Amino acid sequence: MTNSAEQEREALNSGTKAVSESHRFDEAALEVWLKANVEGYQGPLEVRQFKGGQSNPTYQLVTPNKKYVLRRKPPGKLLPSAHAVDREYKVITALYPTGFPVARSYGLCTDDSVIGTWFYVMDMVEGRILWDQTLPQYEPAERHAIFMAKIRTLADLHNTDVEAIGLSDYGKPGNYMGRQVDRWTKQYKASETVHLKEMEQLIEWLPRTLPEQERTSVVHGDYRLDNMVLHPTEPRVIAVLDWELSTLGEPLADFTYLLMNWVNGAISTLPDLKAHGIPTLDEAVSAYCERTNRAGIRDLDWFFAYNMFRLAGICQGIVGRVRDGTANSPQAAAMAERVPQLATAAWTFAQRAGA
């Protein structure tokens, strides 16, 4: 994206607004639940809606002493397995005591009668959410420190012992890439609005060429700069947000999704990464491998093809929700343009990987 596009995205997604008509709920019923379930809760309550997010509507709960965040399933027709707020709640609740940067959780509600859908409540973590991946507002040294913190934090997630924190049942063992390719193929097909030759080629090629899975860890599923909160002044991640797509799986799928910035994102357009202060692709890979005790990463082009295919599936899901009348963002219709671009880019990487 261009800087102007990033600025537009930041303006559209930053901060809060009055709760939209389609996402209103009984605030009095919520307050009764908060008093009963959230330790230390004291009203009165003001509810605001965060502007960002295509998927699970997210609200800021403002009280005189504290701010909380509520994430809920959206109302209306939903794709199977999507919007699993109970899984988000489970993973952040397990990670918080380890010191990994996530918000403290307070409670999960699976009773639809309270606000109409399942939801959970967590701390509001105050800090910086940075949207423009090129970090134009910072000096090169600060940019470098922020990028390295981002890479180290993901490595720390992948190094976390899932059995020790009670998450050994958070995903199925083995064949993660096969299941992911199948999942995003099904989501794409369920939401398909136009026939794309490249997507059909990828649907045939990806399952035939799956790389061997050597490790299993918690994977975030959407790990990027604007899904984390940085310390107000230090180059340090203080909360990783939006765990909707997390599960147990192949950590390289997570890391190579982050690397997409270098091949198809805003930083791929920079003429000189080193002068800008951002690590090169090779330096990013090296930093991650050092912290996770790896000799290197094979199959990078395969993973890039997969990640672009997956993004196409996610975007197509949003297009499908526009068709079905359940998308909660005015920008959702613009996703229709991204799907063929991602499909073409994915097939280019597949060809580089031998397709």
C-alpha positions in Angstrom: 0.0 0.0 0.0 1.1 3.6 -0.6 1.6 5.9 2.4 -1.6 7.8 1.5 -3.5 4.5 1.5 -2.0 3.6 4.9 -2.9 7.0 6.3 -6.5 6.5 5.0 -6.6 3.0 6.5 -5.3 4.4 9.9 -7.9 7.2 9.9 -10.7 4.7 9.1 -9.6 2.1 11.7 -8.2 4.2 14.6 -10.1 5.2 17.7 -13.7 4.7 18.6 -17.1 5.9 17.4 -20.7 5.7 18.6 -21.9 2.1 18.4 -23.3 1.5 14.9 -27.0 0.7 14.6 -26.5 -2.9 13.5 -24.1 -3.7 16.4 -26.1 -2.1 19.3 -27.1 -4.3 22.2 -28.8 -4.0 25.7 -26.1 -2.1 27.7 -28.0 -2.6 31.0 -27.9 -6.3 30.5 -24.2 -6.2 29.8 -23.7 -4.1 33.0 -25.4 -6.7 35.1 -23.1 -9.3 33.6 -20.0 -7.2 34.2 -20.9 -6.6 37.9 -21.3 -10.4 38.4 -18.2 -11.5 36.3 -15.5 -8.8 36.2 -13.4 -8.5 39.3 -13.4 -4.9 40.6 -15.9 -3.7 38.0 -17.5 -0.4 39.0 -19.9 1.6 36.8 -21.5 3.7 35.4 -20.7 2.3 31.9 -20.3 4.0 28.6 -20.0 1.8 25.4 -18.0 2.9 22.4 -17.2 0.9 19.2 -13.7 0.6 17.8 -13.7 1.7 14.2 -11.4 -1.0 12.9 -11.9 -4.7 12.3 -13.7 -6.5 9.5 -14.7 -9.5 11.6 -15.5 -9.5 15.3 -17.1 -6.2 16.4 -15.0 -4.8 19.2 -16.1 -2.3 21.8 -14.5 0.0 24.4 -16.2 -0.1 27.8 -15.5 3.1 29.6 -16.0 3.3 33.4 -14.8 6.1 35.8 -11.8 4.1 37.0 -10.9 1.8 34.1 -11.4 1.0 30.4 -12.1 -2.5 29.2 -12.4 -4.1 25.7 -15.3 -6.4 24.7 -15.0 -8.6 21.6 -18.2 -10.4 20.3 -19.4 -12.6 17.5 -21.2 -10.4 14.9 -24.9 -10.8 14.6 -26.4 -12.4 11.4 -25.4 -15.3 9.1 -21.9 -16.6 9.9 -19.4 -18.9 8.2 -18.8 -22.2 10.1 -15.8 -22.0 12.4 -15.4 -18.2 12.0 -15.7 -15.7 14.8 -14.6 -18.1 17.6 -14.4 -15.6 20.5 -14.2 -18.4 22.9 -10.9 -19.6 21.4 -9.5 -16.0 21.5 -10.4 -15.9 25.2 -8.8 -19.3 25.9 -5.5 -18.5 24.2 -5.0 -15.0 25.8 -6.0 -16.4 29.2 -3.4 -19.2 28.9 -0.6 -16.8 27.6 -1.1 -14.0 30.1 0.5 -15.7 33.2 3.6 -16.6 31.1 4.5 -12.9 30.7 3.8 -13.0 26.9 2.3 -9.6 26.0 -1.5 -10.1 25.8 -4.3 -8.2 27.6 -5.6 -9.7 30.9 -8.9 -11.4 30.3 -11.8 -11.2 32.8 -14.6 -13.4 31.5 -16.3 -15.2 28.6 -20.1 -15.1 28.1 -21.6 -18.0 26.1 -25.2 -16.9 26.9 -26.7 -15.3 23.8 -29.5 -13.7 26.0 -27.1 -11.1 27.5 -26.1 -9.1 24.3 -27.3 -11.4 21.5 -24.0 -13.2 20.8 -21.1 -14.7 22.7 -18.4 -12.2 23.9 -15.5 -11.8 26.2 -14.0 -8.9 28.2 -10.3 -8.0 28.7 -8.2 -5.1 29.7 -7.7 -2.1 27.5 -4.0 -1.8 26.9 -2.9 1.8 26.3 0.0 2.4 23.9 0.9 2.9 20.3 -0.8 1.1 17.4 1.2 1.8 14.3 -0.5 1.4 10.9 2.1 2.5 8.3 4.6 -0.4 8.1 7.3 2.0 6.8 7.1 3.9 10.2 7.7 7.4 8.6 7.4 9.2 11.9 10.5 7.5 13.4 14.3 7.6 12.9 16.1 4.6 11.4 17.4 3.3 14.8 13.9 3.4 16.3 12.4 1.7 13.2 15.0 -1.1 13.5 14.2 -1.6 17.2 10.5 -1.8 16.5 10.9 -4.4 13.8 13.3 -6.5 15.9 10.8 -6.4 18.8 8.1 -7.5 16.5 10.2 -10.5 15.3 11.4 -11.4 18.8 7.8 -11.4 20.2 6.6 -13.8 17.5 9.6 -16.0 18.1 8.7 -16.0 21.8 5.2 -17.1 21.0 6.5 -20.0 18.9 8.9 -21.0 21.7 6.1 -21.2 24.3 5.5 -24.7 25.6 1.9 -25.4 24.7 1.6 -28.3 27.1 2.9 -26.3 30.1 0.3 -23.6 29.6 -2.6 -26.0 29.1 -3.1 -25.5 25.3 -2.2 -29.0 24.0 -5.9 -29.3 23.0 -6.0 -25.9 21.2 -5.6 -27.4 17.8 -5.3 -30.8 16.0 -1.8 -32.4 16.0 0.0 -32.5 12.7 -0.8 -31.8 9.0 -1.5 -28.1 9.9 -0.7 -26.8 6.4 -2.9 -29.5 4.8 -5.8 -28.5 7.0 -5.2 -24.8 6.4 -5.2 -25.2 2.6 -8.4 -27.2 2.9 -10.0 -24.6 5.3 -9.2 -21.6 3.1 -10.3 -23.5 0.0 -13.7 -24.2 1.6 -14.0 -20.6 2.8 -13.1 -19.3 -0.6 -15.6 -21.6 -2.3 -18.4 -20.7 0.2 -17.9 -17.1 -0.6 -16.9 -17.2 -4.3 -18.4 -14.5 -6.5 -16.2 -14.8 -9.6 -14.2 -17.7 -11.1 -10.4 -17.1 -11.0 -8.1 -19.5 -12.9 -5.2 -18.9 -10.6 -7.2 -19.8 -7.5 -8.2 -23.1 -9.2 -4.6 -23.8 -10.0 -3.5 -23.1 -6.4 -6.4 -25.3 -5.0 -4.9 -28.1 -7.1 -1.2 -27.5 -6.5 -0.9 -26.5 -2.8 -2.3 -29.8 -1.3 0.1 -31.8 -3.6 3.2 -30.0 -2.4 2.8 -29.5 1.3 6.1 -29.0 3.2 6.8 -31.4 6.1 5.8 -30.0 9.5 8.8 -30.2 11.9 7.4 -28.2 14.9 4.1 -27.3 16.4 3.4 -24.1 18.4 0.6 -21.6 19.0 0.3 -19.7 15.8 -1.4 -16.3 15.9 -2.7 -16.4 12.3 -2.7 -12.6 11.6 0.5 -11.3 13.2 1.2 -7.8 11.8 2.1 -4.4 13.1 -1.4 -3.0 13.5 -2.4 -6.1 15.5 -0.1 -5.2 18.4 0.2 -2.4 20.9 3.7 -0.9 21.5 4.8 0.7 24.7 4.1 4.4 24.6 7.8 5.4 24.4 9.8 2.2 24.2 10.3 -0.1 21.2 8.6 -3.0 23.0 5.4 -5.0 22.3 3.0 -4.7 25.3 0.0 -6.5 23.8 -0.7 -8.7 20.8 -4.3 -8.3 19.6 -6.8 -10.2 17.5 -6.3 -13.9 18.2 -9.4 -14.9 16.1 -7.3 -17.1 13.7 -5.0 -18.6 16.3 -4.6 -22.3 16.8 -1.8 -24.9 17.2 0.1 -25.3 14.0 3.2 -24.7 11.8 5.0 -21.7 13.2 6.6 -21.0 9.8 3.1 -20.2 8.4 2.9 -17.5 11.0 6.4 -16.1 10.4 6.2 -16.2 6.6 2.9 -14.3 6.9 4.9 -11.6 8.7 7.5 -11.7 5.9 4.8 -10.9 3.3 5.6 -7.3 4.1 9.0 -7.7 2.5 7.6 -9.2 -0.8 4.1 -7.7 -1.2 3.6 -5.0 1.4 4.5 -1.4 2.0 8.1 -2.0 2.9 8.7 -3.9 -0.3 8.5 -0.5 -2.1 11.3 1.1 -0.1 14.5 1.6 -2.2 17.0 1.0 0.6 15.8 -0.9 3.7 19.1 -0.6 5.5 19.2 3.2 5.1 15.6 3.3 6.3 16.4 1.2 9.4 14.3 -1.8 8.5 16.0 -5.2 8.5 16.3 -6.9 5.1 14.3 -10.1 4.4 17.5 -12.1 5.1 18.1 -10.3 8.4 14.6 -10.8 9.5 14.8 -14.5 8.8 18.2 -14.7 10.5 16.9 -12.9 13.7 13.9 -15.3 13.9 15.9 -18.4 13.3 18.5 -17.4 15.9 15.8 -16.9 18.6 14.0 -20.2 17.7 17.2 -22.2 17.2 16.7 -23.0 13.5 19.4 -23.4 10.9 17.3 -21.6 8.2 14.0 -21.8 6.4 13.3 -23.9 3.4 10.2 -23.6 1.2 9.9 -19.8 1.5 8.3 -19.4 -1.9 5.8 -22.2 -1.1 4.9 -20.4 2.1 4.6 -17.1 0.2 2.2 -18.7 -2.3 0.2 -20.2 0.5 0.0 -17.0 2.5 -1.3 -15.0 -0.6 -3.8 -17.8 -1.3 -5.0 -17.6 2.3 -5.3 -13.8 2.2 -7.3 -14.2 -1.0 -9.6 -16.6 0.9 -10.0 -14.1 3.8 -10.7 -11.2 1.4 -13.2 -13.3 -0.5 -14.9 -14.2 2.8 -15.4 -10.5 3.4 -16.8 -10.1 -0.1 -19.2 -12.9 0.6 -20.3 -11.2 3.8 -21.0 -8.0 1.8 -23.2 -10.2 -0.5 -24.9 -11.7 2.5 -25.4 -8.4 4.2 -23.3 -9.2 7.4 -20.1 -7.3 6.7 -19.5 -4.6 9.3 -17.1 -2.3 7.4 -17.8 0.2 4.6 -14.4 -0.8 3.2 -15.4 -4.4 2.8 -16.6 -4.0 -0.8 -13.1 -2.8 -1.8 -11.8 -6.3 -0.9 -13.3 -7.6 -4.2 -10.5 -5.9 -6.1 -7.8 -7.5 -3.9 -8.8 -11.1 -4.5 -7.6 -11.4 -8.1 -4.4 -9.5 -7.4 -3.6 -11.8 -4.5 -4.4 -14.9 -6.6 -2.0 -13.7 -9.4 0.8 -13.0 -6.9 0.2 -16.3 -5.2 0.5 -18.3 -8.4 3.7 -16.4 -9.3 5.3 -17.6 -6.1 4.0 -21.1 -6.7 5.7 -21.1 -10.1 9.0 -19.9 -8.3 8.5 -22.9 -6.0 8.3 -25.3 -9.0 4.6 -25.3 -10.0 
